[in-house]
Amino acid sequence: MKEAVVTFVLLWAGVWPLIHRGLVARYDLNPWKHSGWAMYSTPKPPIVVAVLKRVEKGHAVLDERTLPSAARDALDRFRTRRHAIGKFAEPRDAAQAILETSSDVGSLVVMVQTFHLDPTTARMTSVMDRYVYSRRDFR
């Protein structure tokens, strides 16, 4: 039994860093979390999240300070989760909370900007993910 545990631990210690690095690269998982060694391979700068509401001539940035506390809390939870687990976290719950508490907003767009170190140029680059929600998505 003792040999099996030692073998498992050694196997896990040898394989998990490779799996973790793959998850970081593919799903934007935070390299500094989840017991991996990918933290030594890339920095993890903060993400930028902006919520846009549909207006007559296109979109306008939604001032988060005007949102009810439940919607702001949901948006903060999304930011925290997105920073930790990357693309596994989507802003659906935050969008639902915003739409439920803001009667003047019919549809919204959640923009998530993440920054990455480009290994070929050693410069920071960014990727923008766009999520579109409307009231009918939550009926």
Backbone as a chain_set.jsonl record, in Angstrom:
{"seq": "MKEAVVTFVLLWAGVWPLIHRGLVARYDLNPWKHSGWAMYSTPKPPIVVAVLKRVEKGHAVLDERTLPSAARDALDRFRTRRHAIGKFAEPRDAAQAILETSSDVGSLVVMVQTFHLDPTTARMTSVMDRYVYSRRDFR", "coords": {"N": [[0.828, -1.196, 0.0], [1.914, 1.236, 0.831], [3.902, 1.604, -1.097], [2.325, 1.929, -3.369], [1.059, 4.379, -2.859], [3.269, 6.103, -2.764], [4.201, 5.767, -5.385], [1.996, 6.794, -6.807], [2.007, 9.498, -5.927], [4.517, 10.358, -6.876], [4.15, 9.963, -9.625], [2.007, 11.741, -10.068], [3.25, 14.174, -9.362], [5.042, 14.338, -11.413], [3.487, 14.415, -13.748], [1.341, 16.252, -13.445], [2.364, 19.0, -13.638], [2.744, 19.254, -16.432], [0.167, 18.868, -17.439], [-1.115, 20.99, -16.173], [0.219, 23.192, -17.323], [-0.679, 22.94, -19.945], [-3.43, 23.448, -19.558], [-3.282, 26.092, -18.724], [-2.292, 27.321, -21.034], [-4.302, 26.735, -22.937], [-6.885, 27.33, -21.825], [-6.606, 29.675, -20.455], [-6.179, 29.518, -17.737], [-5.286, 30.507, -14.443], [-1.881, 30.727, -13.961], [-0.712, 30.83, -11.485], [-2.197, 29.481, -9.697], [-3.899, 26.503, -8.501], [-2.101, 24.474, -7.804], [0.125, 24.181, -9.525], [3.106, 24.31, -11.594], [3.258, 26.099, -13.54], [3.338, 28.718, -12.98], [5.859, 29.662, -13.114], [6.269, 30.044, -15.729], [4.89, 32.125, -16.971], [3.646, 35.478, -16.506], [0.707, 36.64, -14.711], [-1.238, 39.024, -15.357], [-3.735, 41.407, -14.166], [-7.209, 41.14, -15.186], [-9.399, 42.909, -17.446], [-12.653, 43.979, -17.234], [-15.48, 45.06, -18.877], [-18.745, 46.355, -19.04], [-21.191, 46.826, -21.385], [-24.041, 48.638, -22.417], [-26.883, 48.485, -24.548], [-27.651, 51.204, -26.564], [-29.348, 53.887, -28.295], [-27.661, 54.624, -30.511], [-25.821, 52.562, -30.706], [-23.597, 51.207, -28.475], [-22.986, 51.838, -24.984], [-20.799, 52.411, -22.253], [-21.584, 50.832, -19.259], [-22.044, 52.262, -16.2], [-20.7, 50.936, -13.479], [-20.936, 51.735, -10.86], [-23.5, 52.621, -10.595], [-25.043, 50.411, -10.455], [-27.142, 48.102, -8.645], [-26.232, 46.633, -5.462], [-26.297, 43.804, -5.51], [-25.933, 43.141, -8.205], [-23.411, 44.301, -8.674], [-21.888, 42.759, -6.918], [-22.154, 40.222, -8.111], [-20.806, 40.699, -10.501], [-18.244, 41.23, -9.517], [-17.671, 38.717, -8.404], [-17.563, 37.235, -10.758], [-15.293, 38.416, -11.982], [-13.275, 37.624, -10.189], [-13.419, 34.811, -10.373], [-12.906, 34.49, -13.124], [-10.315, 35.402, -13.322], [-9.027, 33.416, -11.911], [-9.82, 30.853, -12.998], [-9.898, 31.212, -15.695], [-11.119, 30.833, -19.012], [-13.003, 29.014, -18.311], [-14.81, 30.24, -16.725], [-17.678, 32.027, -17.276], [-19.515, 35.072, -17.926], [-22.27, 34.796, -17.421], [-23.977, 34.589, -15.079], [-23.461, 37.06, -13.862], [-24.341, 38.809, -15.868], [-27.043, 38.126, -15.896], [-27.797, 38.974, -13.327], [-27.38, 41.73, -13.584], [-29.227, 42.407, -15.613], [-31.597, 41.67, -14.352], [-31.765, 43.473, -12.272], [-31.644, 45.97, -13.362], [-33.808, 47.784, -14.9], [-33.788, 49.481, -17.097], [-32.021, 48.47, -18.907], [-31.876, 46.602, -21.747], [-30.389, 44.813, -23.279], [-27.051, 43.586, -23.122], [-23.459, 43.767, -23.402], [-20.679, 41.979, -22.424], [-17.399, 42.614, -22.069], [-14.29, 41.101, -21.963], [-11.013, 41.525, -21.275], [-7.922, 40.064, -21.544], [-4.494, 39.764, -20.695], [-1.388, 38.727, -22.069], [1.884, 37.324, -22.115], [3.805, 37.48, -24.903], [5.773, 35.024, -26.127], [7.52, 35.116, -28.308], [8.065, 37.791, -28.904], [8.46, 38.959, -26.465], [6.721, 40.814, -25.443], [3.794, 42.328, -24.033], [0.612, 41.181, -24.936], [-2.864, 41.402, -25.844], [-6.067, 39.825, -25.475], [-9.4, 39.876, -26.466], [-12.484, 38.924, -25.251], [-15.876, 38.53, -26.051], [-19.119, 38.708, -24.852], [-22.514, 38.402, -25.372], [-25.661, 39.307, -24.149], [-29.187, 39.166, -23.641], [-32.434, 40.073, -22.371], [-34.2, 38.025, -23.07], [-32.621, 35.766, -23.006], [-32.719, 34.794, -20.464], [-35.19, 33.859, -19.745]], "CA": [[0.0, 0.0, 0.0], [2.794, 2.395, 0.924], [4.55, 1.76, -2.395], [1.328, 2.442, -4.305], [0.875, 5.806, -2.56], [4.485, 6.798, -3.201], [4.188, 5.746, -6.854], [0.975, 7.744, -7.243], [2.476, 10.863, -5.657], [5.598, 10.658, -7.813], [3.541, 10.09, -10.95], [1.245, 12.988, -10.077], [4.203, 15.288, -9.351], [5.697, 14.395, -12.719], [2.536, 14.628, -14.842], [0.489, 17.419, -13.237], [2.88, 20.247, -14.209], [2.511, 19.274, -17.878], [-1.275, 19.072, -17.628], [-1.408, 22.351, -15.725], [0.719, 24.118, -18.348], [-1.612, 22.839, -21.065], [-4.656, 24.157, -19.179], [-2.958, 27.525, -18.718], [-2.162, 27.773, -22.416], [-5.542, 26.591, -23.718], [-8.084, 27.907, -21.208], [-6.246, 30.888, -19.732], [-6.183, 29.242, -16.306], [-4.274, 31.297, -13.759], [-0.72, 29.878, -13.724], [-0.285, 30.925, -10.097], [-3.148, 28.751, -8.855], [-4.197, 25.101, -8.817], [-0.964, 23.594, -7.484], [0.943, 23.895, -10.695], [4.376, 25.005, -11.688], [3.193, 26.993, -14.691], [3.56, 30.09, -12.517], [7.208, 30.067, -13.486], [6.356, 30.163, -17.174], [4.261, 33.334, -17.487], [2.978, 36.306, -15.497], [-0.751, 36.693, -14.825], [-1.711, 40.367, -15.028], [-5.177, 41.479, -13.931], [-8.064, 41.208, -16.363], [-10.254, 44.085, -17.526], [-14.026, 43.622, -17.594], [-16.347, 46.217, -19.122], [-20.113, 46.01, -19.401], [-21.771, 47.823, -22.283], [-25.487, 48.489, -22.621], [-27.333, 48.927, -25.871], [-28.309, 52.507, -26.623], [-29.887, 54.205, -29.617], [-26.646, 54.683, -31.565], [-24.824, 51.51, -30.542], [-23.388, 50.76, -27.102], [-22.351, 52.766, -24.053], [-20.277, 51.733, -21.062], [-22.487, 50.853, -18.108], [-21.332, 52.687, -14.996], [-20.923, 49.909, -12.451], [-21.292, 52.372, -9.583], [-24.953, 52.836, -10.567], [-25.712, 49.114, -10.322], [-27.453, 47.655, -7.284], [-25.127, 45.863, -4.868], [-26.35, 42.4, -5.931], [-25.325, 43.062, -9.539], [-21.971, 44.586, -8.523], [-21.285, 41.582, -6.285], [-22.089, 39.161, -9.124], [-19.741, 41.081, -11.425], [-16.977, 41.017, -8.803], [-17.458, 37.261, -8.329], [-17.125, 36.809, -12.086], [-13.899, 38.847, -12.176], [-12.41, 36.771, -9.368], [-13.412, 33.472, -10.969], [-12.269, 34.538, -14.444], [-8.871, 35.531, -13.104], [-8.51, 32.148, -11.386], [-10.037, 29.671, -13.835], [-9.856, 31.573, -17.102], [-12.293, 30.722, -19.869], [-14.01, 28.143, -17.697], [-15.783, 31.139, -16.085], [-18.369, 32.925, -18.194], [-20.222, 36.104, -17.159], [-23.721, 34.61, -17.517], [-24.645, 34.939, -13.814], [-23.338, 38.516, -13.674], [-25.245, 39.447, -16.829], [-28.413, 37.914, -15.425], [-28.017, 39.854, -12.172], [-27.476, 43.103, -14.078], [-30.495, 42.564, -16.335], [-32.714, 41.554, -13.404], [-31.823, 44.613, -11.353], [-31.591, 47.23, -14.113], [-34.943, 47.725, -15.832], [-33.537, 50.294, -18.282], [-31.067, 47.778, -19.774], [-32.539, 45.514, -22.459], [-29.359, 43.844, -23.638], [-25.72, 44.076, -22.762], [-22.273, 43.074, -23.884], [-19.615, 41.919, -21.429], [-16.103, 42.511, -22.729], [-13.255, 40.641, -21.039], [-9.695, 41.649, -21.883], [-6.851, 39.396, -20.804], [-3.169, 40.094, -21.193], [-0.481, 37.585, -22.117], [3.245, 37.596, -22.555], [4.116, 36.817, -26.168], [7.142, 34.522, -25.964], [8.39, 35.424, -29.437], [8.459, 39.197, -28.897], [8.644, 39.378, -25.071], [5.832, 41.955, -25.202], [2.451, 41.972, -23.591], [-0.463, 41.276, -25.92], [-4.146, 41.205, -25.183], [-7.128, 39.122, -26.18], [-10.701, 40.365, -26.017], [-13.615, 38.013, -25.391], [-17.126, 39.299, -26.076], [-20.301, 37.92, -24.499], [-23.714, 39.202, -25.596], [-26.826, 38.791, -23.428], [-30.413, 39.981, -23.645], [-33.417, 39.595, -21.384], [-34.814, 36.752, -23.492], [-31.704, 34.662, -22.676], [-32.91, 34.358, -19.08], [-36.61, 33.551, -19.495]], "C": [[0.872, 1.26, 0.0], [3.481, 2.66, -0.415], [3.59, 2.343, -3.435], [1.11, 3.943, -4.101], [2.077, 6.598, -3.041], [4.536, 6.863, -4.726], [3.177, 6.759, -7.401], [1.45, 9.18, -7.068], [3.583, 11.253, -6.631], [5.078, 10.822, -9.24], [2.791, 11.408, -11.082], [2.185, 14.202, -10.14], [4.911, 15.429, -10.697], [4.77, 14.772, -13.855], [1.736, 15.918, -14.68], [1.066, 18.716, -13.794], [2.654, 20.359, -15.72], [1.036, 19.517, -18.184], [-1.64, 20.51, -17.28], [-0.957, 23.364, -16.772], [-0.197, 24.105, -19.57], [-2.914, 23.57, -20.786], [-4.439, 25.665, -19.171], [-2.933, 28.056, -20.145], [-3.5, 27.754, -23.16], [-6.729, 27.363, -23.139], [-7.812, 29.154, -20.375], [-6.389, 30.726, -18.22], [-5.077, 30.056, -15.656], [-3.071, 30.407, -13.44], [-0.242, 29.881, -12.276], [-1.197, 30.154, -9.154], [-3.211, 27.289, -9.279], [-2.976, 24.182, -8.709], [-0.103, 23.228, -8.68], [2.23, 24.68, -10.682], [4.386, 25.945, -12.881], [3.402, 28.445, -14.272], [4.945, 30.578, -12.904], [7.342, 30.301, -14.986], [5.77, 31.462, -17.72], [3.66, 34.161, -16.356], [1.462, 36.247, -15.707], [-1.217, 38.081, -14.409], [-3.22, 40.358, -14.77], [-5.943, 41.501, -15.245], [-8.873, 42.504, -16.311], [-11.629, 43.617, -17.992], [-14.827, 44.914, -17.739], [-17.72, 45.714, -19.541], [-20.684, 47.161, -20.222], [-23.266, 47.568, -22.403], [-25.839, 49.036, -23.991], [-28.056, 50.26, -25.738], [-28.712, 52.771, -28.076], [-28.853, 54.119, -30.741], [-25.554, 53.612, -31.412], [-24.76, 51.023, -29.112], [-22.727, 51.867, -26.284], [-21.887, 51.974, -22.84], [-21.272, 51.917, -19.92], [-21.663, 51.209, -16.875], [-21.668, 51.721, -13.867], [-21.329, 50.508, -11.114], [-22.79, 52.592, -9.464], [-25.726, 51.534, -10.389], [-26.07, 48.831, -8.871], [-26.339, 46.74, -6.767], [-25.134, 44.395, -5.303], [-25.689, 42.215, -7.301], [-23.828, 43.328, -9.473], [-21.256, 43.384, -7.91], [-21.138, 40.438, -7.29], [-20.973, 39.445, -10.125], [-18.367, 40.896, -10.784], [-16.651, 39.532, -8.674], [-16.978, 36.729, -9.679], [-15.664, 37.19, -12.323], [-12.932, 37.928, -11.422], [-12.29, 35.38, -9.978], [-12.679, 33.465, -12.307], [-10.758, 34.641, -14.307], [-8.269, 34.204, -12.654], [-8.647, 31.003, -12.377], [-10.204, 29.993, -15.313], [-11.181, 31.398, -17.824], [-13.321, 29.718, -19.369], [-15.09, 28.979, -17.006], [-16.373, 32.067, -17.139], [-19.231, 33.888, -17.383], [-21.744, 35.962, -17.148], [-24.447, 35.028, -16.241], [-24.589, 36.445, -13.554], [-24.274, 39.25, -14.619], [-26.697, 39.3, -16.389], [-28.728, 38.842, -14.249], [-28.171, 41.309, -12.62], [-28.82, 43.333, -14.758], [-31.698, 42.496, -15.394], [-32.866, 42.796, -12.53], [-31.814, 45.965, -12.054], [-32.67, 47.198, -15.196], [-34.703, 48.525, -17.108], [-32.567, 49.636, -19.264], [-31.773, 46.585, -20.415], [-31.579, 44.421, -22.88], [-28.008, 44.442, -23.287], [-24.64, 43.205, -23.358], [-21.242, 43.126, -22.764], [-18.315, 41.671, -22.19], [-15.057, 42.135, -21.676], [-11.916, 40.69, -21.78], [-8.664, 40.995, -20.976], [-5.521, 39.701, -21.484], [-2.267, 38.879, -21.078], [0.898, 38.058, -22.552], [3.501, 36.796, -23.824], [5.56, 36.33, -26.103], [8.065, 34.859, -27.124], [8.878, 36.868, -29.427], [8.79, 39.728, -27.51], [7.861, 40.646, -24.761], [4.475, 41.448, -24.735], [1.475, 42.167, -24.749], [-1.779, 41.079, -25.183], [-5.117, 40.493, -26.11], [-8.444, 39.608, -25.593], [-11.752, 39.29, -26.295], [-14.887, 38.822, -25.228], [-18.289, 38.354, -25.819], [-21.523, 38.827, -24.615], [-24.891, 38.52, -24.906], [-28.0, 39.74, -23.607], [-31.381, 39.364, -22.639], [-34.006, 38.25, -21.77], [-33.916, 35.537, -23.219], [-31.989, 34.066, -21.3], [-34.371, 34.067, -18.76], [-36.84, 32.086, -19.418]], "O": [[0.607, 2.216, -0.728], [3.626, 3.813, -0.821], [3.989, 3.148, -4.277], [0.989, 4.689, -5.072], [1.921, 7.652, -3.659], [4.879, 7.901, -5.292], [3.473, 7.491, -8.345], [1.305, 9.993, -7.981], [3.582, 12.367, -7.154], [5.514, 11.712, -9.97], [2.922, 12.108, -12.086], [1.934, 15.145, -10.89], [5.331, 16.525, -11.069], [5.207, 15.384, -14.83], [1.476, 16.61, -15.665], [0.313, 19.489, -14.387], [2.4, 21.452, -16.227], [0.702, 20.286, -19.086], [-2.385, 21.165, -18.009], [-1.693, 24.305, -17.071], [-0.459, 25.152, -20.161], [-3.451, 24.24, -21.668], [-5.321, 26.425, -19.571], [-3.49, 29.117, -20.43], [-3.791, 28.669, -23.931], [-7.492, 27.98, -23.884], [-8.697, 29.633, -19.666], [-6.685, 31.687, -17.511], [-4.03, 30.272, -16.268], [-3.221, 29.423, -12.715], [0.55, 29.024, -11.884], [-0.991, 30.173, -7.941], [-2.64, 26.901, -10.298], [-2.856, 23.216, -9.463], [0.339, 22.087, -8.814], [2.423, 25.588, -9.874], [5.422, 26.529, -13.199], [3.619, 29.309, -15.122], [5.173, 31.783, -13.009], [8.401, 30.709, -15.462], [6.119, 31.867, -18.829], [3.212, 33.605, -15.354], [0.997, 35.845, -16.774], [-1.555, 38.3, -13.246], [-3.902, 39.396, -15.123], [-5.39, 41.842, -16.291], [-9.009, 43.117, -15.253], [-11.754, 42.945, -19.015], [-14.846, 45.751, -16.837], [-17.834, 44.758, -20.309], [-20.659, 48.318, -19.801], [-23.704, 46.42, -22.482], [-25.175, 49.93, -24.516], [-28.953, 50.42, -24.91], [-28.44, 51.964, -28.964], [-29.151, 53.592, -31.813], [-24.462, 53.773, -31.958], [-25.737, 50.491, -28.585], [-22.009, 52.713, -26.817], [-22.511, 50.987, -22.452], [-21.737, 53.025, -19.658], [-20.693, 50.523, -16.551], [-22.793, 51.702, -13.368], [-21.998, 49.849, -10.319], [-23.306, 52.736, -8.355], [-26.941, 51.559, -10.193], [-25.37, 49.278, -7.963], [-25.598, 46.149, -7.551], [-24.065, 43.8, -5.448], [-24.97, 41.241, -7.521], [-23.052, 42.65, -10.147], [-20.153, 43.031, -8.329], [-20.109, 39.762, -7.314], [-20.273, 38.527, -10.549], [-17.429, 40.452, -11.447], [-15.496, 39.131, -8.817], [-16.093, 35.876, -9.736], [-14.883, 36.374, -12.812], [-11.904, 37.514, -11.959], [-11.191, 34.835, -10.085], [-11.917, 32.542, -12.595], [-10.013, 34.041, -15.081], [-7.121, 33.903, -12.982], [-7.693, 30.253, -12.583], [-10.609, 29.133, -16.094], [-12.235, 31.77, -17.308], [-14.398, 29.592, -19.951], [-16.176, 28.47, -16.731], [-15.648, 32.803, -17.808], [-19.639, 33.559, -16.269], [-22.441, 36.943, -16.885], [-25.439, 35.753, -16.313], [-25.562, 37.032, -13.08], [-24.932, 40.211, -14.218], [-27.484, 40.24, -16.497], [-29.81, 39.427, -14.191], [-29.008, 42.035, -12.085], [-29.479, 44.342, -14.506], [-32.698, 43.18, -15.61], [-33.971, 43.127, -12.101], [-31.962, 46.999, -11.402], [-32.461, 46.647, -16.276], [-35.361, 48.266, -18.116], [-32.314, 50.182, -20.338], [-32.216, 45.67, -19.721], [-31.919, 43.239, -22.841], [-27.859, 45.658, -23.173], [-24.875, 42.067, -23.762], [-20.964, 44.194, -22.219], [-18.157, 40.654, -22.866], [-14.958, 42.775, -20.63], [-11.714, 39.992, -22.774], [-8.55, 41.329, -19.797], [-5.453, 39.871, -22.702], [-2.36, 38.103, -20.127], [1.045, 39.054, -23.26], [3.421, 35.567, -23.814], [6.48, 37.145, -26.03], [9.283, 34.886, -26.946], [9.984, 37.148, -29.888], [9.339, 40.823, -27.38], [8.272, 41.454, -23.927], [4.074, 40.316, -25.003], [1.509, 43.181, -25.447], [-1.797, 40.64, -24.034], [-5.008, 40.548, -27.335], [-8.586, 39.736, -24.377], [-11.89, 38.812, -27.421], [-14.968, 39.698, -24.368], [-18.429, 37.329, -26.485], [-21.557, 39.903, -24.018], [-25.098, 37.315, -25.054], [-27.829, 40.954, -23.71], [-31.155, 38.266, -22.131], [-34.284, 37.421, -20.903], [-34.398, 34.404, -23.203], [-31.549, 32.955, -21.003], [-34.741, 34.035, -17.586], [-37.973, 31.649, -19.214]]}, "num_chains": 1, "name": "protein.A"}
